Amino acid sequence: MDLTALTELPVLRALEPDWQRAVRADRQLLFDIHHAVGGPFHVVHPPQFATNLTAFQEVLARRGIRGRVYYGKKANKAGCWLTAAADLDAGVDVASEPELVHALAHGVRGRDIGVTGAAKTDALLRLAARHDCLVAIDALDELERAGTIARSAGRLRILLRRLPPNAPHSRFGSADADLERAVVRCAELREHLELTGFSFHLDGYEAAPRAELAHDLIELCARTRDQGLPVSAISIGGGFACRYVRDEDWADFTRNHRDDWFHAGKRFEKFYPYAQQPTGAAMLEAVLNEEFRGRTLAERLHAADIALFLEPGRALLIDSGFTVFPVLGFKQHADYGITTAHGLSMSVSEQWKGSEFLPDPILIPRTADPDPHPVATCVGGASCMEYDVLTWRKVVMPQRPRPGDLLLYPNTAGYQMDKNESEFHQLPLPPKIVVTGVEGRWQWRIDR
């Protein structure tokens, strides 16, 4: 591919946090880690997670709103995030027995654990009751099972999950008629079930729909209190927006998107919105500032004395980790190259959404090329499957990748690291390496 053609390919350079730049600057560190682990690996940095979490907590504190931030554990399985959440008096949102036990083992108190997801097993409900966790009940039959289990395991704190009116085909939540029956049943079972409030979860990343549903839940709380149940909280779930690349790069990509930018003309129906606003804690501010009948959500929460719970996952992990793949080889393919990485696309891709993880990977050469020439390349995994492609898009590297080089995929902590991972070909899962700065140098360890 000639230089003119190279310049026509889009650039989606990731916005890198300072800690990642510093780790990259310590070139030998990543090669030393690779020497120790032998294959691909993930690098995670808990202090960045703590910064992100604190930003959400500070919004609630600044607005004088009672509430709790629950880290959505499904977004990343590393234990280091749980320790940070416990140290900052945050909650953790889990959906399985192993997740609940993992959170407890890292110091998260049972009363700070929320249990969500679809219908829970009896064992999970029993464990939640014994540890005073807060359980989101999804359906009437689950409510009955919870009541039965609470008779022997102990009183269970619950939220009733509402089906969003604008998402009638969602698998999650109860429609209004069932929700009304559930409230009546909670009154009958009050000796065993403590109805704390209501919850919902929305797809998408917009502030207004979340605020609108939150206003509805405040009114539902008022009606429920009239029935003698002192509900005191609502949960608005997750879906807080994140930014990965510059606005102008993302706008250029989406405006001029062409199939021939991708290996084999690969087509995708949609991509994650890699540049959007507001993001993270600023989006929480936007939700709280949304008005209903002349009053903001923050004002209505104050007036009704309702606590606000939220369950961000990706938004707490943004800028908190990256993934490194060793290069196995490079071959020319038509007017661009195919780089083969040691590892599988399942360890970093957006394949679980039938999409592509778009921020540009960064080449870290083992040795500098004395006569470097930029090349365009896609990146494939080491399996024998045609679809095992880490990067379908043709990206520009400063020089031809060579065996022994490293490819760094930035900002992968939020879902990309392990949502779709696989031990196909009996390849071990990439370990998570925790890095921390101590006295002017970097220390690393394998996450537990």
Secondary structure, DSSP 8 states (H G I E B T S, - for coil): --HHHHHHS----B---HHHHHHHHSHHHHHHHHHHH-S-EEEE-HHHHHHHHHHHHHHHHHTT--EEEEEEGGG---SHHHHHHHHTT-EEEE-SHHHHHHHHHTT--GGGEEE-SSS--HHHHHHHHHTT-EEEE-SHHHHHHHHHHHHHH--EEEEEEB--TT-TT-SSSB-HHHHHHHHHHHHHTTTTEEEEEEE---SS--HHHHHHHHHHHHHHHHHHHHTT----EEE---------B-HHHHHHHHHH--GGGBGGG---S----SS-SS-HHHHHHHHHH-EETTEEHHHHHHHHT-EEEE--SHHHHTTSEEEEEEEEEEEEETTEEEEEESS-GGGT-SGGGT----S--EEE-SS--SS---EEEEEE-SSS-TT-EEEEEEEEESS---TT-EEEE-S-TTTTTTSS---GGG-----EEEEEEETTEEEEEE--
